[in-house]
Amino acid sequence: MLPKLSFILGGAASGKSAYAESLFAVHAGTRTYLATAQSFDSEMENKISRHQIMRGEGWDTIERPMDIAPVFLEAQPESAILFDCATLWLSNLLLADRNVEEALDNLLFALKSCAVPVVIVSNEVGAGIVPAEALSRRFREAQGRLNQQLAAQSDYAALVVAGLPLTLKGTMPEVT
């Protein structure tokens, strides 16, 4: 059984999405994939296609780059949601000059109110150097705060490195 809220963190191409998807093997109900990526170029289109192929069939996909809180508030019983990923969601908000704090408050409320299990994928951005550009520094700080708040609210949290999950909080769910 999936914990109410799982938080899967890792670097780029660390295997975090694949691990998050593997957690759904034990879920018998509807699997909803909340996609926040936007394809502005062929490279991103290819990445999205690769993720769709890796994920396979059996997922209901909702593509929502910014306004995601309603997905959690309107979740149907017997479903579970994979939110992939919080990093792209935050990037979309910043680039659209949206109110990040308000969006984060709405997200945290929706997650607390959500009646179904949720697995969130996010990037760890705190292990690098301080970026030279103001927008990059703003993003890194906002991503760090977002990750801390999501981890604090989660029942299970893991850091994925080289495809291997390291439990940070809670008990690792059964994976087949």
C-alpha positions as a Markdown table, in Angstrom:
| # | Residue | x | y | z |
|---|---|---|---|---|
| 1 | Met | 0.0 | 0.0 | 0.0 |
| 2 | Leu | 1.2 | 3.5 | -0.9 |
| 3 | Pro | 1.8 | 6.0 | 1.9 |
| 4 | Lys | -0.5 | 9.0 | 1.9 |
| 5 | Leu | 2.3 | 11.3 | 0.6 |
| 6 | Ser | 5.6 | 10.1 | -0.7 |
| 7 | Phe | 8.4 | 12.5 | -1.8 |
| 8 | Ile | 11.1 | 11.2 | -4.2 |
| 9 | Leu | 14.1 | 13.5 | -4.6 |
| 10 | Gly | 17.1 | 13.2 | -6.8 |
| 11 | Gly | 19.4 | 14.8 | -9.3 |
| 12 | Ala | 18.8 | 15.1 | -13.0 |
| 13 | Ala | 18.7 | 11.6 | -14.7 |
| 14 | Ser | 19.1 | 9.9 | -11.3 |
| 15 | Gly | 16.3 | 7.4 | -11.8 |
| 16 | Lys | 13.8 | 9.2 | -9.5 |
| 17 | Ser | 10.9 | 9.0 | -11.9 |
| 18 | Ala | 11.4 | 5.3 | -12.6 |
| 19 | Tyr | 11.6 | 4.6 | -8.9 |
| 20 | Ala | 8.5 | 6.7 | -8.2 |
| 21 | Glu | 6.6 | 4.8 | -11.0 |
| 22 | Ser | 7.7 | 1.4 | -9.4 |
| 23 | Leu | 5.9 | 2.4 | -6.2 |
| 24 | Phe | 2.6 | 2.1 | -8.1 |
| 25 | Ala | 3.1 | -1.6 | -8.8 |
| 26 | Val | 1.2 | -2.4 | -5.6 |
| 27 | His | -1.6 | 0.0 | -6.4 |
| 28 | Ala | -4.7 | -1.8 | -7.7 |
| 29 | Gly | -6.8 | 1.3 | -8.5 |
| 30 | Thr | -6.5 | 4.0 | -11.1 |
| 31 | Arg | -3.0 | 5.5 | -11.6 |
| 32 | Thr | -3.0 | 9.2 | -12.5 |
| 33 | Tyr | 0.1 | 10.8 | -13.9 |
| 34 | Leu | 0.2 | 14.6 | -13.3 |
| 35 | Ala | 2.6 | 15.9 | -15.9 |
| 36 | Thr | 4.0 | 19.4 | -15.5 |
| 37 | Ala | 6.5 | 19.4 | -18.4 |
| 38 | Gln | 6.0 | 21.6 | -21.4 |
| 39 | Ser | 7.6 | 20.8 | -24.8 |
| 40 | Phe | 9.0 | 24.0 | -26.1 |
| 41 | Asp | 11.6 | 22.2 | -28.3 |
| 42 | Ser | 12.4 | 18.8 | -29.9 |
| 43 | Glu | 14.8 | 17.8 | -27.0 |
| 44 | Met | 12.0 | 18.2 | -24.5 |
| 45 | Glu | 9.5 | 16.5 | -26.8 |
| 46 | Asn | 11.9 | 13.5 | -27.0 |
| 47 | Lys | 12.3 | 13.4 | -23.2 |
| 48 | Ile | 8.5 | 13.4 | -22.7 |
| 49 | Ser | 8.2 | 10.6 | -25.2 |
| 50 | Arg | 10.9 | 8.5 | -23.5 |
| 51 | His | 9.1 | 9.0 | -20.1 |
| 52 | Gln | 5.8 | 7.9 | -21.7 |
| 53 | Ile | 7.3 | 4.8 | -23.1 |
| 54 | Met | 9.1 | 3.9 | -19.9 |
| 55 | Arg | 5.9 | 4.4 | -17.9 |
| 56 | Gly | 4.0 | 2.1 | -20.2 |
| 57 | Glu | 0.2 | 1.8 | -20.3 |
| 58 | Gly | -2.3 | 1.9 | -17.5 |
| 59 | Trp | -1.9 | 5.5 | -16.6 |
| 60 | Asp | -4.5 | 8.3 | -16.9 |
| 61 | Thr | -2.4 | 11.4 | -17.8 |
| 62 | Ile | -3.3 | 15.0 | -16.8 |
| 63 | Glu | -1.0 | 17.6 | -18.4 |
| 64 | Arg | -1.1 | 20.6 | -16.2 |
| 65 | Pro | 2.0 | 22.9 | -16.1 |
| 66 | Met | 0.8 | 25.3 | -13.4 |
| 67 | Asp | -2.7 | 25.0 | -11.9 |
| 68 | Ile | -2.3 | 21.7 | -10.2 |
| 69 | Ala | -4.1 | 22.0 | -6.8 |
| 70 | Pro | -7.5 | 21.1 | -8.3 |
| 71 | Val | -6.1 | 17.7 | -9.4 |
| 72 | Phe | -5.5 | 16.7 | -5.8 |
| 73 | Leu | -8.7 | 18.2 | -4.5 |
| 74 | Glu | -10.8 | 16.4 | -7.2 |
| 75 | Ala | -9.1 | 13.1 | -7.0 |
| 76 | Gln | -11.4 | 10.1 | -7.4 |
| 77 | Pro | -11.5 | 7.3 | -4.7 |
| 78 | Glu | -9.4 | 4.3 | -5.5 |
| 79 | Ser | -7.0 | 6.4 | -7.5 |
| 80 | Ala | -3.4 | 7.4 | -6.7 |
| 81 | Ile | -1.5 | 10.3 | -8.2 |
| 82 | Leu | 2.1 | 10.6 | -9.4 |
| 83 | Phe | 3.1 | 14.3 | -9.6 |
| 84 | Asp | 6.1 | 14.5 | -11.9 |
| 85 | Cys | 7.6 | 16.9 | -11.3 |
| 86 | Ala | 7.6 | 19.6 | -8.7 |
| 87 | Thr | 10.8 | 21.2 | -10.3 |
| 88 | Leu | 9.2 | 21.8 | -13.7 |
| 89 | Trp | 6.1 | 23.1 | -12.0 |
| 90 | Leu | 8.1 | 25.6 | -10.1 |
| 91 | Ser | 10.1 | 26.6 | -13.2 |
| 92 | Asn | 6.8 | 27.1 | -15.1 |
| 93 | Leu | 5.5 | 29.4 | -12.3 |
| 94 | Leu | 8.7 | 31.5 | -12.2 |
| 95 | Leu | 9.0 | 31.9 | -15.9 |
| 96 | Ala | 5.3 | 32.9 | -16.1 |
| 97 | Asp | 5.9 | 35.4 | -13.3 |
| 98 | Arg | 3.2 | 33.8 | -11.1 |
| 99 | Asn | 3.0 | 34.2 | -7.4 |
| 100 | Val | 5.1 | 31.3 | -6.2 |
| 101 | Glu | 4.2 | 31.6 | -2.5 |
| 102 | Glu | 0.5 | 31.6 | -3.2 |
| 103 | Ala | 0.8 | 28.6 | -5.5 |
| 104 | Leu | 2.9 | 26.7 | -2.9 |
| 105 | Asp | 0.3 | 27.4 | -0.2 |
| 106 | Asn | -2.4 | 26.2 | -2.5 |
| 107 | Leu | -0.4 | 23.0 | -3.3 |
| 108 | Leu | 0.3 | 22.2 | 0.4 |
| 109 | Phe | -3.3 | 22.7 | 1.3 |
| 110 | Ala | -4.5 | 20.5 | -1.6 |
| 111 | Leu | -2.0 | 17.8 | -0.6 |
| 112 | Lys | -3.2 | 17.8 | 3.0 |
| 113 | Ser | -6.8 | 17.7 | 1.8 |
| 114 | Cys | -6.2 | 15.0 | -0.9 |
| 115 | Ala | -8.0 | 11.8 | -0.1 |
| 116 | Val | -5.8 | 9.5 | -2.2 |
| 117 | Pro | -2.1 | 8.6 | -2.1 |
| 118 | Val | 0.3 | 11.0 | -3.9 |
| 119 | Val | 3.9 | 10.4 | -5.0 |
| 120 | Ile | 5.8 | 13.6 | -5.8 |
| 121 | Val | 9.0 | 13.7 | -7.8 |
| 122 | Ser | 11.4 | 16.6 | -7.4 |
| 123 | Asn | 15.0 | 17.6 | -8.2 |
| 124 | Glu | 17.6 | 18.2 | -5.5 |
| 125 | Val | 19.3 | 21.5 | -6.5 |
| 126 | Gly | 21.3 | 22.3 | -3.4 |
| 127 | Ala | 24.5 | 20.3 | -4.1 |
| 128 | Gly | 25.9 | 22.6 | -6.8 |
| 129 | Ile | 27.5 | 26.0 | -6.9 |
| 130 | Val | 25.7 | 29.3 | -6.4 |
| 131 | Pro | 24.4 | 30.3 | -9.8 |
| 132 | Ala | 25.6 | 33.6 | -11.3 |
| 133 | Glu | 22.2 | 34.8 | -12.6 |
| 134 | Ala | 19.5 | 36.3 | -10.4 |
| 135 | Leu | 16.7 | 34.1 | -11.9 |
| 136 | Ser | 18.8 | 31.0 | -11.3 |
| 137 | Arg | 19.5 | 31.9 | -7.7 |
| 138 | Arg | 15.8 | 32.7 | -7.2 |
| 139 | Phe | 14.9 | 29.3 | -8.6 |
| 140 | Arg | 17.4 | 27.5 | -6.5 |
| 141 | Glu | 16.2 | 29.1 | -3.3 |
| 142 | Ala | 12.5 | 28.6 | -4.2 |
| 143 | Gln | 13.2 | 24.9 | -5.1 |
| 144 | Gly | 15.1 | 24.4 | -1.8 |
| 145 | Arg | 12.1 | 25.8 | 0.2 |
| 146 | Leu | 9.6 | 23.8 | -1.9 |
| 147 | Asn | 11.6 | 20.5 | -1.3 |
| 148 | Gln | 11.8 | 21.2 | 2.4 |
| 149 | Gln | 8.1 | 21.8 | 2.8 |
| 150 | Leu | 7.1 | 18.8 | 0.7 |
| 151 | Ala | 9.5 | 16.6 | 2.7 |
| 152 | Ala | 8.2 | 17.9 | 6.0 |
| 153 | Gln | 4.6 | 17.1 | 4.9 |
| 154 | Ser | 5.5 | 13.6 | 3.5 |
| 155 | Asp | 5.0 | 10.3 | 5.2 |
| 156 | Tyr | 7.8 | 8.7 | 3.1 |
| 157 | Ala | 10.8 | 10.5 | 1.5 |
| 158 | Ala | 13.7 | 9.0 | -0.5 |
| 159 | Leu | 16.7 | 10.3 | -2.3 |
| 160 | Val | 17.5 | 8.5 | -5.5 |
| 161 | Val | 21.1 | 8.3 | -6.6 |
| 162 | Ala | 22.2 | 6.2 | -9.6 |
| 163 | Gly | 18.8 | 4.5 | -9.6 |
| 164 | Leu | 19.1 | 3.5 | -5.9 |
| 165 | Pro | 16.7 | 4.9 | -3.3 |
| 166 | Leu | 17.9 | 5.9 | 0.0 |
| 167 | Thr | 15.1 | 6.3 | 2.6 |
| 168 | Leu | 15.2 | 9.7 | 4.3 |
| 169 | Lys | 11.9 | 9.5 | 6.2 |
| 170 | Gly | 9.4 | 6.8 | 6.9 |
| 171 | Thr | 9.3 | 3.2 | 5.7 |
| 172 | Met | 10.1 | 2.2 | 2.2 |
| 173 | Pro | 6.9 | 1.0 | 0.5 |
| 174 | Glu | 6.9 | -2.5 | -0.9 |
| 175 | Val | 8.1 | -2.5 | -4.5 |
| 176 | Thr | 7.8 | -5.5 | -6.9 |
